[in-house]
Amino acid sequence: MKKMNGIIFSAIIAAAALCMPVNALEMLCFDFEMGKQGWEIPDWIQERSEYSVRSLKIGISPENNTNHNLVMLVDFSGNEWKAAITEVEGNFDLSEFSTLSVDIFTPDWAPSDLTARLILTNNEDLWLEMTDAKILKPGKWTTVRATLKGRTAIWQCEGVSVKMSDAFKNSISKIGIRVESDYCTYAGPVYIDNVKADC
């Protein structure tokens, strides 16, 4: 997978008004070549039995031995809906961007019905998640992309559809990536790379 020079997300947001181009206006936020860049497993999942994450670390891309990824080791029993999540905290202004995306890879032996979605939380602890989760294709990189602008910028909170507002986008305190298992069994790595905000 093609890699770009890593840029800390807060530095990019500071330049958002100018929408400085990186390969046709693509804004690379986190590429994990310099470590986890603030991404962690949130403490609150310890009180939630439906979440199962063993560890979070930096690993080598499964496609080659040069690129680095964020690797989340998950353990889904298959007996119920399960999920794994990683988050980064900060003060993010996404109001100048049209989409937010992340590339996710699961091994070819992973089940074909694992899904993933992006989650945003603002400074008032209001959270919104993508309405439709993206199916992860085993053995391939899958881009999970969320719309931030226009009529299609429809997210949800606890099943209720919510249009993404500018007031929400300019006060983001957390960006989250959640991998979900709807009654399928999988214990293994999930590779995460290239969290990007595009103008």
C-alpha positions in Angstrom: 0.0 0.0 0.0 1.3 3.4 -1.0 2.4 5.4 2.1 2.8 9.2 2.4 4.8 11.2 4.9 3.1 11.1 8.2 1.5 14.4 9.5 0.1 14.8 12.9 -3.7 15.3 12.7 -3.7 18.5 14.7 -1.2 20.2 12.4 -3.4 19.3 9.4 -6.4 20.8 11.1 -4.6 24.0 11.7 -4.1 24.3 8.0 -7.6 23.2 7.1 -8.8 26.7 6.0 -6.2 26.6 3.3 -6.9 23.0 2.4 -3.3 22.4 1.6 -3.0 19.6 -1.0 -1.4 16.2 -0.6 -1.9 14.2 -3.7 -5.0 15.9 -5.2 -6.3 17.4 -2.0 -6.0 14.2 0.0 -5.2 15.0 3.6 -3.3 12.2 5.3 -3.9 12.3 9.0 -2.3 9.2 10.6 -0.1 6.7 8.8 1.5 5.1 12.0 5.0 5.2 10.6 6.0 7.1 13.8 4.1 4.9 16.3 0.5 4.8 17.5 0.2 8.6 17.3 -2.1 8.8 20.3 -4.5 5.9 19.3 -5.5 3.8 22.3 -8.0 1.3 23.5 -10.5 3.3 25.6 -10.8 2.4 29.3 -14.6 2.3 29.2 -14.7 -0.9 27.3 -13.6 -2.8 30.4 -17.2 -2.2 31.7 -18.8 -3.4 28.5 -18.9 -7.1 27.9 -19.7 -6.8 24.2 -16.3 -5.3 23.5 -13.3 -7.6 23.2 -9.8 -6.2 22.4 -6.7 -8.1 23.5 -4.1 -5.5 22.5 -3.2 -2.6 20.3 0.3 -2.2 18.9 2.3 -1.1 15.9 3.0 -3.9 13.4 4.3 -4.5 9.9 1.9 -4.4 7.0 0.8 -7.9 5.9 1.5 -6.9 2.3 5.2 -6.0 2.8 7.8 -5.6 5.4 8.4 -1.8 5.2 5.1 -0.1 6.0 3.8 0.1 9.5 0.2 -0.3 10.7 -1.9 0.0 13.8 -2.7 -3.6 14.7 -5.7 -4.3 16.9 -5.9 -7.9 18.2 -9.5 -8.9 18.6 -11.3 -11.9 20.1 -14.9 -12.5 18.9 -16.6 -15.5 20.3 -19.4 -15.8 17.7 -22.1 -16.3 20.3 -23.3 -12.7 20.2 -22.7 -9.2 18.7 -19.1 -8.3 19.6 -17.0 -5.3 18.7 -13.5 -3.9 19.1 -12.7 -0.2 19.1 -9.7 2.2 19.1 -9.8 5.9 19.6 -7.6 9.0 19.4 -8.3 12.1 21.5 -7.7 15.7 20.6 -9.2 19.0 19.5 -10.2 18.4 15.8 -12.0 20.7 13.5 -13.4 18.7 10.5 -15.6 21.6 9.2 -13.4 22.1 6.1 -13.4 18.4 5.0 -15.8 16.4 2.9 -14.9 12.9 3.9 -13.1 10.9 6.6 -11.7 7.5 5.8 -9.5 4.6 7.0 -8.0 1.6 5.4 -8.5 -1.8 7.2 -7.1 -5.2 6.4 -8.1 -8.6 7.8 -6.3 -11.9 6.9 -7.7 -14.2 4.2 -8.7 -16.6 6.9 -10.9 -14.1 8.7 -14.7 -14.4 8.3 -16.3 -12.5 5.4 -18.9 -10.7 7.5 -16.8 -8.6 9.8 -17.7 -4.9 9.4 -16.3 -1.5 10.5 -17.4 2.0 10.9 -16.1 5.4 12.0 -17.3 7.1 15.2 -17.0 10.8 16.1 -17.4 12.3 19.6 -17.6 16.1 20.3 -16.6 18.2 23.2 -20.0 17.7 24.9 -19.6 13.9 24.7 -22.3 13.6 22.0 -21.2 10.8 19.7 -22.2 9.9 16.1 -21.4 6.8 14.1 -21.7 5.9 10.5 -25.1 4.7 9.6 -23.9 1.9 7.4 -21.0 -0.3 8.5 -18.6 -1.3 5.7 -18.0 -5.1 5.1 -14.3 -6.0 5.4 -13.0 -8.3 2.6 -10.7 -11.0 3.9 -7.2 -10.8 2.5 -7.7 -7.3 1.0 -7.5 -3.7 2.2 -11.0 -2.1 2.6 -11.5 1.6 2.7 -14.1 2.7 5.1 -15.2 6.2 4.1 -17.7 8.5 5.9 -19.3 11.6 4.4 -19.0 14.8 6.3 -20.7 17.3 4.0 -23.8 17.6 1.9 -27.1 15.8 1.9 -25.5 12.4 2.3 -23.7 13.4 5.5 -26.2 11.3 7.6 -24.9 9.6 10.7 -26.7 8.0 13.6 -26.8 8.1 17.4 -28.4 5.0 19.1 -30.2 4.2 15.9 -31.6 7.7 15.2 -30.5 9.3 12.0 -28.7 12.7 12.5 -27.3 15.1 9.8 -23.7 16.1 10.4 -23.7 19.8 11.3 -20.8 22.3 11.2 -21.2 22.9 14.9 -20.5 19.3 15.6 -17.7 19.0 13.1 -15.7 21.9 14.5 -15.6 20.5 18.0 -14.5 16.9 17.7 -12.7 15.5 20.7 -12.4 11.8 19.7 -12.2 9.9 16.4 -13.0 6.2 16.8 -12.7 3.1 14.6 -15.0 0.2 15.5 -14.8 -3.3 14.1 -17.9 -5.4 14.5 -18.8 -9.1 14.6 -22.4 -10.0 14.1 -22.4 -13.5 15.6 -19.2 -14.6 13.7 -16.1 -16.1 15.3 -12.7 -14.5 14.8 -9.6 -14.2 17.0 -6.8 -12.4 15.3 -5.4 -9.2 14.0 -7.1 -6.2 12.4 -4.7 -3.9 10.5 -5.5 -0.2 10.4 -3.8 2.4 8.2 -4.1 5.8 6.6 -6.8 7.6 8.6 -7.5 10.5 6.1 -9.5 13.6 5.9 -10.2 14.8 2.4 -11.3 18.3 1.3 
